[in-house]
């Protein structure tokens, strides 16, 4: 399914009245993972600025041991510090990468801003080498803009 066709479905999930925020986040993870072939793990991490750590939120994909990530560590931790999107075409080429699974070949992380503050991020792993484009970035920025309305 194209990003254009997914956008109204994301909005529909966000605007649903009888779901909790975590249920909506999980539904979005599921929507993305099941409709975009190169999205093999989709999840959210949320920042605790006092402890300078990220905490795993709803996700879809293989279980992960990485439920708490210090700011600065791994791709997610770097995004918590930089406040910028991070696209990794080949995780094997990254020095500061936290391996979640030997099947993961690439990763994209897009920060989630609420009132100008980076409160977390959407993290996507792919078992395909270098699949992410600028269209993925723009789409995930759209997704996070919608999710920001839940906070």
Buried (B, 14 or more C-beta within 10 A) or exposed (E): EEBEEBBEBBBEBBEEEEBEEEEBBBBBBBBBBEBBEBBBBBBBBBBBEEEEBBBBBBBBBEEBEBEEBEBBBBBBBBBBEEEEBBBBBEBEEBEEBBEBBEEBBBBBBBBBBBEEEBBBBBBBBBBEEEBBEEEBBEBBBBBBEBBBEEE
